[in-house]
């Protein structure tokens, strides 16, 4: 069960007690045997074990007890023995002549201790450790499943969700799965890298061949541009070609004139000799 403690005011040296008749709060002499002076932390709520109700703040800063599951149930922030409504700026829980109320004072009247003189905030830290230990242990949950609502302040469905969230299990299977997936991703990356390298190499070879062909074509065109233009040589008529052949056979010297005619230099001499 949740550990209970007394809430003794550091100034009046009396303990906070829940009324048996109504929802009011009293300051009485400390009595460890009284269930109505026993308080315990249920998360951020303070529950009285005598009435099974929680310390709550109503309108106008009035402090009393109410059902722990009601809308008026208040969560408390505990720091340096000072209690204040969580998320509110109404002040701190202080002791006065009529009982307790909210006030902005931070003196001894706003400090609350347990029976041993320690801060009630230490009891809250201890309760938090107990709560998470209960969530982490299935044996504790099975033992307290019947009174999970009264001990932990949550119903069974919420407790099961918390147990699933804070579960502990062997992560070996998950680690091995991640390792295998990482290895497969590395292999895939290497394959894609090899394909990319081969394609880049082929592309460079193709570009090199195109460059060589272009250079050869350009060189050929340059050579053709530098070649001298041959003289005009019109096609001779067949009878002229036959005459040339006859003149060549006769051993004469042939002369080609500018108009394209070809004559033998020594034709006349040869005829005179005959």
FILUM-181353 format. One record per residue (C-alpha): residue number from 1; residue in one letter; x, y, z. Coordinates in steps of 0.02 Angstrom, whole numbers, always signed. Each point is the difference from the previous one (the first is absolute). Layout:
N
<site i="NUM" aa="a" u="X" v="Y" w="Z"/>
...
END
This chain:
274
<site i="1" aa="x" u="+0" v="+0" w="+0"/>
<site i="2" aa="x" u="+50" v="+182" w="-19"/>
<site i="3" aa="x" u="+100" v="+64" w="+146"/>
<site i="4" aa="x" u="-98" v="+118" w="+113"/>
<site i="5" aa="x" u="+68" v="+147" w="+100"/>
<site i="6" aa="x" u="-58" v="+139" w="+115"/>
<site i="7" aa="x" u="-10" v="+180" w="-60"/>
<site i="8" aa="x" u="+63" v="+106" w="+145"/>
<site i="9" aa="x" u="+10" v="+188" w="-14"/>
<site i="10" aa="x" u="+171" v="+68" w="+46"/>
<site i="11" aa="x" u="-72" v="+151" w="+95"/>
<site i="12" aa="x" u="-150" v="-64" w="+98"/>
<site i="13" aa="x" u="+74" v="-175" w="+22"/>
<site i="14" aa="x" u="-168" v="-81" w="-36"/>
<site i="15" aa="x" u="-51" v="-124" w="-133"/>
<site i="16" aa="x" u="-124" v="+19" w="-141"/>
<site i="17" aa="x" u="-154" v="-108" w="+29"/>
<site i="18" aa="x" u="-152" v="-34" w="-109"/>
<site i="19" aa="x" u="-168" v="+20" w="+85"/>
<site i="20" aa="x" u="-105" v="-157" w="+26"/>
<site i="21" aa="x" u="-163" v="+97" w="-13"/>
<site i="22" aa="x" u="+26" v="+107" w="-155"/>
<site i="23" aa="x" u="+133" v="+52" w="-123"/>
<site i="24" aa="x" u="+84" v="+129" w="+112"/>
<site i="25" aa="x" u="+181" v="-7" w="+56"/>
<site i="26" aa="x" u="+62" v="+16" w="+180"/>
<site i="27" aa="x" u="+166" v="+27" w="+88"/>
<site i="28" aa="x" u="+12" v="-122" w="+146"/>
<site i="29" aa="x" u="+135" v="-73" w="+109"/>
<site i="30" aa="x" u="+100" v="-126" w="-99"/>
<site i="31" aa="x" u="-61" v="-179" w="+22"/>
<site i="32" aa="x" u="+88" v="-132" w="-106"/>
<site i="33" aa="x" u="-140" v="-123" w="+40"/>
<site i="34" aa="x" u="-136" v="+106" w="-81"/>
<site i="35" aa="x" u="-42" v="-43" w="-180"/>
<site i="36" aa="x" u="-73" v="+174" w="-23"/>
<site i="37" aa="x" u="+174" v="+73" w="+24"/>
<site i="38" aa="x" u="+80" v="-121" w="-122"/>
<site i="39" aa="x" u="+38" v="+73" w="-170"/>
<site i="40" aa="x" u="+83" v="-74" w="-154"/>
<site i="41" aa="x" u="+52" v="+64" w="-170"/>
<site i="42" aa="x" u="-101" v="-66" w="-146"/>
<site i="43" aa="x" u="+96" v="+74" w="-145"/>
<site i="44" aa="x" u="-18" v="+188" w="+33"/>
<site i="45" aa="x" u="-151" v="-21" w="+113"/>
<site i="46" aa="x" u="-3" v="-17" w="+190"/>
<site i="47" aa="x" u="-123" v="-132" w="+60"/>
<site i="48" aa="x" u="-62" v="-22" w="+178"/>
<site i="49" aa="x" u="-13" v="-183" w="+48"/>
<site i="50" aa="x" u="-137" v="+26" w="+126"/>
<site i="51" aa="x" u="-124" v="+76" w="-122"/>
<site i="52" aa="x" u="+77" v="-62" w="-164"/>
<site i="53" aa="x" u="-17" v="+179" w="-65"/>
<site i="54" aa="x" u="+129" v="+121" w="-67"/>
<site i="55" aa="x" u="+59" v="+171" w="+55"/>
<site i="56" aa="x" u="-89" v="+125" w="-114"/>
<site i="57" aa="x" u="-17" v="+187" w="-28"/>
<site i="58" aa="x" u="-172" v="+75" w="-30"/>
<site i="59" aa="x" u="-51" v="+177" w="-44"/>
<site i="60" aa="x" u="+72" v="+149" w="+95"/>
<site i="61" aa="x" u="+151" v="-100" w="+55"/>
<site i="62" aa="x" u="-100" v="-115" w="+113"/>
<site i="63" aa="x" u="+89" v="-165" w="+36"/>
<site i="64" aa="x" u="-92" v="-161" w="+46"/>
<site i="65" aa="x" u="-11" v="-182" w="-54"/>
<site i="66" aa="x" u="-96" v="-67" w="-149"/>
<site i="67" aa="x" u="-17" v="-160" w="-99"/>
<site i="68" aa="x" u="+166" v="-39" w="-85"/>
<site i="69" aa="x" u="-79" v="-26" w="-170"/>
<site i="70" aa="x" u="-104" v="+160" w="+2"/>
<site i="71" aa="x" u="+36" v="+158" w="-97"/>
<site i="72" aa="x" u="+38" v="+94" w="+161"/>
<site i="73" aa="x" u="+142" v="-119" w="+42"/>
<site i="74" aa="x" u="+161" v="+101" w="+3"/>
<site i="75" aa="x" u="+176" v="-45" w="-52"/>
<site i="76" aa="x" u="+136" v="+71" w="+112"/>
<site i="77" aa="x" u="+175" v="+61" w="-33"/>
<site i="78" aa="x" u="+120" v="-37" w="+142"/>
<site i="79" aa="x" u="+165" v="+91" w="+18"/>
<site i="80" aa="x" u="+103" v="+40" w="+157"/>
<site i="81" aa="x" u="-143" v="-60" w="+114"/>
<site i="82" aa="x" u="-119" v="+122" w="-85"/>
<site i="83" aa="x" u="-163" v="-60" w="-78"/>
<site i="84" aa="x" u="-85" v="+100" w="-139"/>
<site i="85" aa="x" u="-137" v="-44" w="-125"/>
<site i="86" aa="x" u="+82" v="-63" w="-159"/>
<site i="87" aa="x" u="-14" v="+123" w="-145"/>
<site i="88" aa="x" u="-75" v="+136" w="+110"/>
<site i="89" aa="x" u="+62" v="+159" w="+84"/>
<site i="90" aa="x" u="-124" v="-2" w="+146"/>
<site i="91" aa="x" u="+140" v="-17" w="+129"/>
<site i="92" aa="x" u="+56" v="-134" w="+121"/>
<site i="93" aa="x" u="-90" v="-113" w="+123"/>
<site i="94" aa="x" u="+17" v="+84" w="+171"/>
<site i="95" aa="x" u="-65" v="-33" w="+175"/>
<site i="96" aa="x" u="-116" v="+126" w="+83"/>
<site i="97" aa="x" u="-119" v="+7" w="+148"/>
<site i="98" aa="x" u="-143" v="-81" w="-94"/>
<site i="99" aa="x" u="+102" v="-137" w="-81"/>
<site i="100" aa="x" u="+89" v="+21" w="-166"/>
<site i="101" aa="x" u="-15" v="+120" w="-146"/>
<site i="102" aa="x" u="+100" v="+71" w="-145"/>
<site i="103" aa="x" u="+116" v="+146" w="+30"/>
<site i="104" aa="x" u="+152" v="+78" w="-85"/>
<site i="105" aa="x" u="+106" v="-14" w="+157"/>
<site i="106" aa="x" u="+152" v="-116" w="-3"/>
<site i="107" aa="x" u="+39" v="-5" w="+186"/>
<site i="108" aa="x" u="-10" v="-144" w="+123"/>
<site i="109" aa="x" u="-189" v="-2" w="-8"/>
<site i="110" aa="x" u="+13" v="-51" w="-185"/>
<site i="111" aa="x" u="+125" v="-141" w="+32"/>
<site i="112" aa="x" u="-63" v="-179" w="+21"/>
<site i="113" aa="x" u="+99" v="-143" w="+74"/>
<site i="114" aa="x" u="-23" v="-183" w="+40"/>
<site i="115" aa="x" u="+6" v="-76" w="+174"/>
<site i="116" aa="x" u="+190" v="-13" w="-5"/>
<site i="117" aa="x" u="+21" v="+183" w="-48"/>
<site i="118" aa="x" u="+40" v="-32" w="-183"/>
<site i="119" aa="x" u="-83" v="+90" w="-145"/>
<site i="120" aa="x" u="-159" v="-71" w="-74"/>
<site i="121" aa="x" u="+84" v="+29" w="-169"/>
<site i="122" aa="x" u="+121" v="-141" w="+43"/>
<site i="123" aa="x" u="-151" v="-112" w="+25"/>
<site i="124" aa="x" u="-59" v="+48" w="-175"/>
<site i="125" aa="x" u="+169" v="-46" w="-76"/>
<site i="126" aa="x" u="-6" v="-167" w="+91"/>
<site i="127" aa="x" u="-177" v="-30" w="-63"/>
<site i="128" aa="x" u="+56" v="+36" w="-179"/>
<site i="129" aa="x" u="+137" v="-131" w="+14"/>
<site i="130" aa="x" u="-127" v="-124" w="+69"/>
<site i="131" aa="x" u="-122" v="+39" w="-141"/>
<site i="132" aa="x" u="+126" v="-31" w="-140"/>
<site i="133" aa="x" u="+64" v="-155" w="+88"/>
<site i="134" aa="x" u="-179" v="-65" w="+0"/>
<site i="135" aa="x" u="-15" v="+35" w="-186"/>
<site i="136" aa="x" u="+163" v="-90" w="-38"/>
<site i="137" aa="x" u="-44" v="-156" w="+100"/>
<site i="138" aa="x" u="-139" v="-115" w="-61"/>
<site i="139" aa="x" u="+3" v="-92" w="+166"/>
<site i="140" aa="x" u="-46" v="+158" w="+95"/>
<site i="141" aa="x" u="-135" v="+37" w="-128"/>
<site i="142" aa="x" u="-74" v="-174" w="+14"/>
<site i="143" aa="x" u="+1" v="+15" w="+188"/>
<site i="144" aa="x" u="-86" v="+169" w="+2"/>
<site i="145" aa="x" u="-112" v="-22" w="-153"/>
<site i="146" aa="x" u="-153" v="-14" w="+110"/>
<site i="147" aa="x" u="+27" v="+170" w="+83"/>
<site i="148" aa="x" u="+96" v="+89" w="-139"/>
<site i="149" aa="x" u="-120" v="+147" w="+4"/>
<site i="150" aa="x" u="+13" v="+31" w="+186"/>
<site i="151" aa="x" u="+190" v="-21" w="+12"/>
<site i="152" aa="x" u="+65" v="+80" w="-159"/>
<site i="153" aa="x" u="-141" v="+121" w="-37"/>
<site i="154" aa="x" u="-32" v="-69" w="-176"/>
<site i="155" aa="x" u="-119" v="-130" w="-66"/>
<site i="156" aa="x" u="+54" v="-169" w="-68"/>
<site i="157" aa="x" u="-6" v="+50" w="-184"/>
<site i="158" aa="x" u="+115" v="+151" w="+26"/>
<site i="159" aa="x" u="+116" v="-107" w="+104"/>
<site i="160" aa="x" u="+13" v="-129" w="-140"/>
<site i="161" aa="x" u="+45" v="+138" w="-123"/>
<site i="162" aa="x" u="+135" v="+64" w="+119"/>
<site i="163" aa="x" u="+66" v="-176" w="+24"/>
<site i="164" aa="x" u="+12" v="-21" w="-189"/>
<site i="165" aa="x" u="+87" v="+169" w="-18"/>
<site i="166" aa="x" u="+129" v="-38" w="+136"/>
<site i="167" aa="x" u="+19" v="-182" w="-49"/>
<site i="168" aa="x" u="+171" v="-82" w="-4"/>
<site i="169" aa="x" u="+43" v="-135" w="-127"/>
<site i="170" aa="x" u="+149" v="-80" w="-83"/>
<site i="171" aa="x" u="+55" v="+115" w="-143"/>
<site i="172" aa="x" u="+111" v="-132" w="-83"/>
<site i="173" aa="x" u="-124" v="-43" w="-139"/>
<site i="174" aa="x" u="-23" v="+183" w="-42"/>
<site i="175" aa="x" u="+188" v="+31" w="+1"/>
<site i="176" aa="x" u="+32" v="-148" w="-115"/>
<site i="177" aa="x" u="-137" v="+59" w="-119"/>
<site i="178" aa="x" u="+75" v="+174" w="-9"/>
<site i="179" aa="x" u="+172" v="-76" w="-30"/>
<site i="180" aa="x" u="-64" v="-107" w="-145"/>
<site i="181" aa="x" u="-93" v="+147" w="-77"/>
<site i="182" aa="x" u="+157" v="+106" w="+14"/>
<site i="183" aa="x" u="+104" v="-134" w="-86"/>
<site i="184" aa="x" u="-128" v="-16" w="-142"/>
<site i="185" aa="x" u="-3" v="+188" w="-21"/>
<site i="186" aa="x" u="+190" v="+1" w="-12"/>
<site i="187" aa="x" u="+0" v="-137" w="-134"/>
<site i="188" aa="x" u="-133" v="+93" w="-99"/>
<site i="189" aa="x" u="+101" v="+158" w="+11"/>
<site i="190" aa="x" u="+158" v="-87" w="-64"/>
<site i="191" aa="x" u="-97" v="-77" w="-147"/>
<site i="192" aa="x" u="-71" v="+169" w="-49"/>
<site i="193" aa="x" u="+174" v="+77" w="+15"/>
<site i="194" aa="x" u="+74" v="-134" w="-116"/>
<site i="195" aa="x" u="-137" v="+26" w="-129"/>
<site i="196" aa="x" u="+28" v="+186" w="+4"/>
<site i="197" aa="x" u="+188" v="-20" w="-24"/>
<site i="198" aa="x" u="-22" v="-118" w="-150"/>
<site i="199" aa="x" u="-125" v="+117" w="-83"/>
<site i="200" aa="x" u="+113" v="+150" w="+25"/>
<site i="201" aa="x" u="+146" v="-96" w="-76"/>
<site i="202" aa="x" u="-103" v="-49" w="-154"/>
<site i="203" aa="x" u="-60" v="+177" w="-20"/>
<site i="204" aa="x" u="+178" v="+67" w="+5"/>
<site i="205" aa="x" u="+58" v="-129" w="-130"/>
<site i="206" aa="x" u="-144" v="+48" w="-115"/>
<site i="207" aa="x" u="+40" v="+184" w="+17"/>
<site i="208" aa="x" u="+184" v="-34" w="-35"/>
<site i="209" aa="x" u="-43" v="-94" w="-161"/>
<site i="210" aa="x" u="-111" v="+141" w="-58"/>
<site i="211" aa="x" u="+138" v="+125" w="+35"/>
<site i="212" aa="x" u="+126" v="-105" w="-100"/>
<site i="213" aa="x" u="-118" v="-14" w="-148"/>
<site i="214" aa="x" u="-34" v="+187" w="+5"/>
<site i="215" aa="x" u="+186" v="+38" w="+5"/>
<site i="216" aa="x" u="+34" v="-116" w="-146"/>
<site i="217" aa="x" u="-141" v="+77" w="-102"/>
<site i="218" aa="x" u="+64" v="+175" w="+37"/>
<site i="219" aa="x" u="+178" v="-50" w="-48"/>
<site i="220" aa="x" u="-61" v="-75" w="-165"/>
<site i="221" aa="x" u="-99" v="+157" w="-42"/>
<site i="222" aa="x" u="+152" v="+108" w="+38"/>
<site i="223" aa="x" u="+110" v="-104" w="-116"/>
<site i="224" aa="x" u="-128" v="+10" w="-139"/>
<site i="225" aa="x" u="-7" v="+189" w="+20"/>
<site i="226" aa="x" u="+190" v="+14" w="-16"/>
<site i="227" aa="x" u="+16" v="-108" w="-158"/>
<site i="228" aa="x" u="+39" v="+104" w="-162"/>
<site i="229" aa="x" u="-137" v="+14" w="-127"/>
<site i="230" aa="x" u="+40" v="-102" w="-155"/>
<site i="231" aa="x" u="+0" v="+89" w="-170"/>
<site i="232" aa="x" u="-151" v="-10" w="-107"/>
<site i="233" aa="x" u="+13" v="-145" w="-120"/>
<site i="234" aa="x" u="-152" v="-9" w="-113"/>
<site i="235" aa="x" u="-49" v="-164" w="-75"/>
<site i="236" aa="x" u="+70" v="-20" w="-174"/>
<site i="237" aa="x" u="-102" v="-60" w="-144"/>
<site i="238" aa="x" u="+29" v="-179" w="-57"/>
<site i="239" aa="x" u="+86" v="+51" w="-164"/>
<site i="240" aa="x" u="+117" v="+114" w="+97"/>
<site i="241" aa="x" u="+42" v="-140" w="+122"/>
<site i="242" aa="x" u="+36" v="-116" w="-148"/>
<site i="243" aa="x" u="+111" v="+131" w="-78"/>
<site i="244" aa="x" u="+93" v="+25" w="+162"/>
<site i="245" aa="x" u="+26" v="-186" w="+13"/>
<site i="246" aa="x" u="+65" v="-5" w="-177"/>
<site i="247" aa="x" u="+115" v="+147" w="+31"/>
<site i="248" aa="x" u="+62" v="-83" w="+160"/>
<site i="249" aa="x" u="+33" v="-159" w="-95"/>
<site i="250" aa="x" u="+102" v="+97" w="-127"/>
<site i="251" aa="x" u="+119" v="+56" w="+139"/>
<site i="252" aa="x" u="-36" v="+187" w="-15"/>
<site i="253" aa="x" u="-4" v="+126" w="+139"/>
<site i="254" aa="x" u="-177" v="+48" w="+49"/>
<site i="255" aa="x" u="-50" v="+176" w="+52"/>
<site i="256" aa="x" u="-162" v="+48" w="+85"/>
<site i="257" aa="x" u="-54" v="+177" w="-37"/>
<site i="258" aa="x" u="-102" v="+115" w="+108"/>
<site i="259" aa="x" u="-158" v="-30" w="-101"/>
<site i="260" aa="x" u="+15" v="-187" w="+36"/>
<site i="261" aa="x" u="+65" v="-57" w="-171"/>
<site i="262" aa="x" u="+145" v="-119" w="-6"/>
<site i="263" aa="x" u="+124" v="+1" w="-145"/>
<site i="264" aa="x" u="+162" v="-83" w="-38"/>
<site i="265" aa="x" u="+149" v="+112" w="+5"/>
<site i="266" aa="x" u="+93" v="-91" w="-139"/>
<site i="267" aa="x" u="-141" v="-56" w="-111"/>
<site i="268" aa="x" u="+49" v="+108" w="-146"/>
<site i="269" aa="x" u="+182" v="-49" w="+7"/>
<site i="270" aa="x" u="-44" v="-184" w="-1"/>
<site i="271" aa="x" u="-107" v="+22" w="-158"/>
<site i="272" aa="x" u="+138" v="+98" w="-87"/>
<site i="273" aa="x" u="+121" v="-140" w="+37"/>
<site i="274" aa="x" u="-111" v="-123" w="-84"/>
END
